[in-house]
């Protein structure tokens, strides 16, 4: 069993390597991780977190933005439609 202190130290290593890798251009990350990790488990964990980060970014740049744009367009259409149909009292 791994002690809590050892586990905390391991996550500190993961976080430090992850933060450094995020500063490296995407195209250079493989080379960076191969040169910096030296620990297959550490490298695998950081790669997994980088993949999750990229998936979230892809989602935000794709589907979420498209949905938000559609929602804004719908709201604006409803607003101008209501403005034309409402008569002053």
ZIFEN-V496137 format. One record per residue. N is the residue number from 1. RES is the residue in one letter. SS is DSSP state (H for helix, E for strand, L for the rest). OMEGA is omega in degrees with one decimal (NA if undefined). D_LAST is the distance of its C-alpha to the last C-alpha in whole Angstrom. Layout:
BEGIN
((N | RES | SS | OMEGA | D_LAST) (N | RES | SS | OMEGA | D_LAST))
END
This chain:
BEGIN
((1 | X | L | -179.2 | 76) (2 | X | L | 179.9 | 74) (3 | X | L | 178.8 | 74) (4 | X | H | 179.4 | 70) (5 | X | H | 178.9 | 71) (6 | X | H | 178.4 | 73) (7 | X | H | 179.0 | 69) (8 | X | H | 179.0 | 67) (9 | X | H | 179.1 | 70) (10 | X | H | 179.7 | 69) (11 | X | H | 174.9 | 65) (12 | X | H | 177.1 | 66) (13 | X | H | 179.5 | 68) (14 | X | H | -178.3 | 65) (15 | X | H | -179.5 | 62) (16 | X | H | 179.5 | 64) (17 | X | H | 177.9 | 65) (18 | X | H | -179.5 | 62) (19 | X | H | 177.1 | 60) (20 | X | H | -178.9 | 63) (21 | X | H | 179.0 | 63) (22 | X | H | 178.4 | 59) (23 | X | H | -178.7 | 60) (24 | X | L | 176.3 | 62) (25 | X | L | -175.4 | 61) (26 | X | H | -176.0 | 60) (27 | X | H | -176.1 | 63) (28 | X | H | -174.5 | 65) (29 | X | H | 179.6 | 65) (30 | X | H | 180.0 | 67) (31 | X | H | 178.9 | 70) (32 | X | H | -177.8 | 69) (33 | X | H | 178.5 | 69) (34 | X | H | -177.9 | 72) (35 | X | H | -172.9 | 74) (36 | X | H | -171.6 | 72) (37 | X | L | -177.8 | 72) (38 | X | L | -178.0 | 75) (39 | X | L | -174.1 | 74) (40 | X | H | -179.9 | 73) (41 | X | H | 178.4 | 71) (42 | X | H | 179.2 | 69) (43 | X | H | -179.8 | 69) (44 | X | H | -179.9 | 68) (45 | X | H | -179.9 | 65) (46 | X | H | 177.6 | 64) (47 | X | H | 178.7 | 63) (48 | X | H | 179.1 | 62) (49 | X | H | 176.8 | 59) (50 | X | H | 178.2 | 59) (51 | X | H | 177.6 | 58) (52 | X | H | 178.8 | 55) (53 | X | H | 180.0 | 54) (54 | X | H | 178.3 | 54) (55 | X | H | 178.9 | 52) (56 | X | H | 179.0 | 49) (57 | X | H | 177.8 | 49) (58 | X | H | 178.8 | 49) (59 | X | H | -177.7 | 46) (60 | X | H | -179.9 | 44) (61 | X | H | -176.9 | 45) (62 | X | H | -172.5 | 44) (63 | X | H | -175.5 | 42) (64 | X | H | 179.8 | 40) (65 | X | H | 178.3 | 39) (66 | X | H | 179.5 | 38) (67 | X | H | 179.5 | 36) (68 | X | H | 179.1 | 34) (69 | X | H | 178.7 | 34) (70 | X | H | -179.8 | 32) (71 | X | H | 178.8 | 30) (72 | X | H | 179.3 | 29) (73 | X | H | 179.3 | 28) (74 | X | H | -179.3 | 27) (75 | X | H | 178.9 | 24) (76 | X | H | 178.1 | 23) (77 | X | H | 179.2 | 23) (78 | X | H | -179.9 | 21) (79 | X | H | -179.0 | 18) (80 | X | H | 177.0 | 18) (81 | X | H | 179.3 | 18) (82 | X | H | 179.6 | 15) (83 | X | H | -179.2 | 13) (84 | X | H | -175.5 | 14) (85 | X | H | -179.6 | 12) (86 | X | L | 178.5 | 9) (87 | X | L | 179.0 | 6) (88 | X | L | 179.9 | 4) (89 | X | L | NA | 0))
END
